[in-house]
């Protein structure tokens, strides 16, 4: 039994099927990168794992417990599974410190002193300790995304979902965000990351999952997927990536 299991997961929006029987088994401490063309289902898959979207078929299990379907404790799930989006989703009227401490105080019941102490430690880790009192509009895009990651980490999640977290950033800001993810991977956090950053995926991922039209067409190590893909669609996709200079 894997730590996180997606078993024959199906998701549709009206008449449009987005996930068509996705099965993935992810071990604890693994970094799994989801790749594929826009619209292939990467973001929807992550949102289903976090119960932001309901699935219509199959099930999702975390550490043996079913975490999909009716009757699940969504708040308990989201204490274990954090998510960071491509749009930073910070509260604009709150300081960085308040953005990071809000959920630990309200959801986990921590004291403000404890939550702020943890937040300052995390902010220091990503080089933003001096920005604790700043507001989101006073930060660069890269800084805002680092705060968004820290906000998710402040809940001490067992799994971190990252949804195209560099796609809204200027190229020079991408590296500072990916460095944080690299550090988290080295720390052993279980990470599922939808990304177009192929070189980064090749470097940090334990498993690469290639999605096409809501189906897992191919899965394997970075060496297997990038070095010797077996499916024609994977080969075509990677050729385009190489031609664009992204691998």
RARAPE-V504399 format. One record per residue. SS is DSSP state (2 for helix, 1 for strand, 0 for the rest). PHI is phi in whole degrees, 0 to 359 (none if undefined). BURIAL is I if it has 16 or more other ideal C-beta (glycine too) atoms within 10 Angstrom, else O. Layout:
SS & PHI & BURIAL
SS & PHI & BURIAL
This chain:
0 & none & O
0 & 281 & O
0 & 295 & I
1 & 235 & I
1 & 235 & I
1 & 248 & I
1 & 243 & I
1 & 53 & O
1 & 285 & I
1 & 236 & I
1 & 213 & I
1 & 231 & O
1 & 247 & O
0 & 64 & O
0 & 273 & O
1 & 258 & O
1 & 285 & I
1 & 252 & I
1 & 242 & I
1 & 238 & I
1 & 78 & O
1 & 279 & I
1 & 237 & O
1 & 220 & I
1 & 238 & O
1 & 240 & I
0 & 275 & O
0 & 299 & O
0 & 76 & O
0 & 280 & I
1 & 249 & I
1 & 242 & I
1 & 253 & I
1 & 266 & I
1 & 235 & I
0 & 146 & I
0 & 295 & O
0 & 303 & O
0 & 89 & O
0 & 278 & I
0 & 114 & I
2 & 300 & I
2 & 294 & I
2 & 299 & I
2 & 301 & I
2 & 297 & I
2 & 293 & I
2 & 289 & I
2 & 299 & I
0 & 271 & I
0 & 63 & I
0 & 284 & O
0 & 232 & I
0 & 275 & O
0 & 268 & I
0 & 258 & O
1 & 204 & I
1 & 77 & I
1 & 209 & O
1 & 236 & I
1 & 234 & I
1 & 239 & I
0 & 53 & O
0 & 92 & O
1 & 263 & O
1 & 290 & O
0 & 237 & I
0 & 228 & I
0 & 95 & O
0 & 291 & O
0 & 87 & O
0 & 283 & O
0 & 272 & O
2 & 298 & O
2 & 295 & O
2 & 296 & O
2 & 298 & I
2 & 285 & I
2 & 287 & I
2 & 262 & I
1 & 237 & I
1 & 267 & I
1 & 221 & I
1 & 234 & I
0 & 258 & I
0 & 291 & I
0 & 270 & O
0 & 297 & I
0 & 58 & O
0 & 281 & I
0 & 284 & O
0 & 293 & O
0 & 269 & O
0 & 246 & O
1 & 293 & I
2 & 305 & I
2 & 299 & I
2 & 290 & I
2 & 300 & I
2 & 283 & I
2 & 268 & I
2 & 304 & I
2 & 291 & I
2 & 304 & I
2 & 285 & I
2 & 281 & O
0 & 267 & O
0 & 268 & O
0 & 74 & O
0 & 285 & I
0 & 289 & O
2 & 300 & O
2 & 298 & O
2 & 294 & O
2 & 296 & I
2 & 290 & I
2 & 297 & O
2 & 296 & I
2 & 299 & I
2 & 293 & I
2 & 296 & O
2 & 293 & I
2 & 297 & I
2 & 296 & O
2 & 300 & O
0 & 256 & I
0 & 75 & O
0 & 238 & I
2 & 299 & O
2 & 280 & O
2 & 258 & I
0 & 303 & I
0 & 265 & O
0 & 284 & O
1 & 256 & I
2 & 309 & I
2 & 288 & O
2 & 264 & O
0 & 248 & I
0 & 287 & O
2 & 301 & I
2 & 297 & I
2 & 293 & I
2 & 298 & I
2 & 291 & I
2 & 296 & I
2 & 296 & I
2 & 298 & I
2 & 293 & I
2 & 298 & I
2 & 301 & I
2 & 292 & I
2 & 291 & I
0 & 296 & I
0 & 271 & I
0 & 52 & O
0 & 289 & I
0 & 274 & I
1 & 226 & I
1 & 241 & I
1 & 258 & I
1 & 237 & I
1 & 253 & I
0 & 50 & I
0 & 289 & I
0 & 253 & I
0 & 290 & O
0 & 265 & O
0 & 259 & I
0 & 295 & O
2 & 308 & O
2 & 288 & O
2 & 265 & I
2 & 298 & I
2 & 299 & O
2 & 293 & I
2 & 283 & I
2 & 296 & I
2 & 298 & O
2 & 295 & I
2 & 297 & I
2 & 301 & O
2 & 296 & O
2 & 294 & I
2 & 297 & I
2 & 293 & O
2 & 285 & O
0 & 96 & O
0 & 290 & I
1 & 285 & I
1 & 230 & I
1 & 241 & I
1 & 230 & I
1 & 275 & I
0 & 206 & I
0 & 254 & I
0 & 275 & I
2 & 293 & I
2 & 297 & O
2 & 294 & I
2 & 300 & I
2 & 298 & I
2 & 281 & O
2 & 256 & I
0 & 284 & I
0 & 275 & O
1 & 225 & I
1 & 249 & I
1 & 241 & I
1 & 262 & I
1 & 258 & I
1 & 216 & I
0 & 51 & O
0 & 79 & I
1 & 232 & I
1 & 282 & I
1 & 276 & I
1 & 203 & I
1 & 214 & I
1 & 177 & I
0 & 288 & O
2 & 305 & I
2 & 298 & O
2 & 291 & O
2 & 286 & I
2 & 277 & I
2 & 269 & O
0 & 210 & O
0 & 296 & I
0 & 261 & O
0 & 272 & O
2 & 301 & O
2 & 296 & I
2 & 297 & I
2 & 298 & O
2 & 296 & O
2 & 300 & I
2 & 291 & I
2 & 298 & O
2 & 294 & O
2 & 296 & I
2 & 296 & O
2 & 298 & O
0 & 276 & O
0 & 76 & O
0 & 254 & O
0 & 211 & O
